[in-house]
Amino acid sequence: MEKKNVLITGSSRGIGRACALAFARSGYHVFINSSSSPGLLSGLKNEILNMGASCTCVPGDVSSSGQTAQIFETVHRECGCLDVLVNNAGISHFGLLSELSDEEWRKVLDTNLSSAFYCCRAAVPPMVSRKSGRIINISSMWGVSGASCEAAYSASKAGLNGLTKALAKELAPSNIQVNALACGVINTAMNARLTPEESQELAEEIPAGRFGTPEEAAQLVLMLAEAPSYMTGQIIGIDGGFL
């Protein structure tokens, strides 16, 4: 059987890294991406190769239209068409809206939302030609409910949810499924700003009583990649019962 191909953006750490390892273990050829952590990306590639799986590094900034086009030149040269695209690249910004600069606003929106648009635009035409493909967007529960002092992040993830639903309808006739994960508090570097006391207080607000793990999110991403084709346009929560 021909090996399937997946591209995971922002895959040098956190949920993206866990997704790369999960797909590699499941027999996929994994294209891994990072814009600012070449050492971590190289280490991840070696880990995947040592598992006996296959991997290609496609470094670059997916918040840039030009760099995304270059990334997909490499991807399509190697495999012709992706089976799965995981739009995971993302950053957060914590602070009052009144103190948010134009540059900070644009950076969050470009990294979290525009990157998904650029990647989808590049990935979709071959998928449509083949009438097969899966797109999975890594979103957040704050895109559903909004978070105080995280206006840009919440707006970017709400936009990603809207993109997910709209693109699912657009691509359903071509047998391409588009879904999103609305992640709750996951134990990644994105939450490193929290003190131990703040982390404990936040964990106590979550019905599950703890933060989620990147591996749990990755397990659900892999399940979506293999889900029935009738499942599309869904924003699926993984938040320990928070919302």
N, C-alpha and C positions, 0 to 999 in steps of 0.2 A: 504494500500500500504506500502511495506517495505521502511523504511527510508534509504536514500542514505547517504554515508559516504565520507567525504573530509578531507584530511590532508593539512594543510597550514604551511609551514616552516617559521620561523622567524615571528611569529604571535603575539608577545607581544606588538607591536607598529606599527605605520605608516600604510602602505598599507596592511600588513599582518593582523593587528588587524581589520581594516575595512573589509577585506575579511571574517574574521571569523564571525563577526557580521552579515554581509550580508547573508552568507550561513546559519547561525543559524536561521535568520528570514525566510529563504526560506524552512525551515524544514529539513535541513541536520543535521546529527550527525557530530560534528566538532572535529577533532583532532588538538589541538593547540600545538605549539612547540616554544621553545626559549632555547638558550644555556646560557644566562647570566642574565636574568631578571625574576627570579622565582616569585618575588612579583607581577610584572606586569602580568605575566601569570596567577597567581592565581586570581588576580582581574578580568581579562578577563573571566576566567571560571565562576566566581560568577555572572558576568554580564549576561553571556549567560544562566546560569541556572535560573536566576531571570526572564528571558524572557519567561521561560517555554520551552526552547530548551534543547538539550543534548550536552555534551561536555566531552572530555577526554584530560587531559594534558599529553603530551609525551615530557618532557624536554630532551635536549641533543644537542650536537654539530653536525649538519649535514655535516660539513666540515670534519668530521672524519668517515671513513668507518665503524669502529667498533661500534661507537655510533649510527650511522644510522641503522645498522643491529639490534641493541637493540630496537630502536624506532619502527622499523617495526615488530619486534616480538610481541610487545604490540598491534600494530594496527591490525595485521592479527589474533592475538588471539581473539580480540574483534569483528572484522567484517569480517574476511576471505579475503575480497577484497575491495580495495578502488574504489569508483566510480569516484572520482576526486582527483588529486594530484596537488597542487599549489606550485611550487618551487619559493618561495619568498625571502628566506634568502639571505641577501646581505650586503656588506659594501662598502664604498668608500675610496679612498685615493687621496689627492690633493697634488701635488708637481711635481718638475721637474724629468724627467726620470733619469737624471744623478745622482740624489740624492736618488733614490729609492733603498732601500736595498733588498737583496735576501729574507729576512724574510717578508718584507712588500709585495713584489711581490707575494710570495707563499700564504700569508694569503688572499689576495684579490682573487687570482685565485681559491684557495681551497674553500673559502666561497661562491663565486658567481657562479662558474662553476662546480667544483668537487662535490659540494653538490648536484647539480641537477643530475649529473651522478649517484651518490650513491643512491639517492632516486628513480630515474627512474629504476635503476637496481633491486631494491628491490620491487618496485610496479608493474612492468610490468608482471612478470610470472603469477600471479593470474588473471590479466586483460586479458592476452592472452588466458588462460584457459576458461575464461568466455566469451571471445570475446566482451568485452565492457570496456570502460574506457575513461577518459579525462585527459590529462596532460597539464597544463598551466604554462608556464615559465614567470616570471616577469623580463623583460629585460629593455633596455634603448635606447633612441634615440642615445646615444653616442656609442652604439654597431653598429649602422648603419653609423654614420658620423664621429665618433671619437671626442674626446674633448681634447683641449690643457691642459696640466698639469694633465691629468687623464688617462695616458697611460694604467696602469694596469686595471683600471675599464673598460675602453673602450674595451680592449682586452678580458676581461672576458665576457662582454656582447655580443661582436661579436661572441665569442665561443659559448655562450648560444644560439644565433640565429642559428648558424650552427648546433648545436645539435638538436635544434627544427626541422629544416627542414629535417635532416637526419633521425631522429627517426620517424617523421611523415610518411616518405616513408616506413620505416621498419615495422611500426605497422599498416598501413592502411589496409592490408589484414586481420588483426585481429579485424577490426572495432574499433580501438583505435585512437582518434584524439589528435594531439599534436600541440599546437599553443603558441605564445608568445605575450606579450604586450611590445611594445617599449615605455616606459613611458618618458614623457618630464619632466619638472621641477614640481615636486609634493611637496606640503607643508608638509614636514616631517622633522624629526630630522636630516636626512642626509644632509640637507641644512642649519643646524644651524651655520655653520662656516661663513655664509654670514652676513655682517653688514646690517642694515636697508637700507643704501644707496645702497649697492651692490644688495640687493634684489629688490629695486625699479628699478635700471638700468636694471637688468635682466628681470623683468616683462615687461618693456617697449620694450624689444626686441621680446617678444612673441606676435604674432598677436592677440591672445585672450586678451592680456593686463593683465594677472594675472597668478599665479601659479595654477596648478591643485590641487584637493583635494584627499586625500586617498579614500574618499567615491566614487568619480567619477571613480577612477581606479578599485575599488572593484565592482562597478556596471557592468563594462565591463567584469571583470573576471567571474562574475556570468552569464552574457549573453553568454560568450564562453562555460561555462559549460553546457549550455542548447541549444547551437547552432546546426544547422543541421549537421548531421554526415559527410556530403560531404565537410565540411569546415575543412581543416587540412593543416599543414605545413605553416601557415601564421604568419608573423610578423606584428602585428597590432599597428599602432601608436596612441598614445593618448598624444599629445604634444601641444595642443592649436594652431596648425598650424605652429609650430616652424620650422619643416623640410618640 
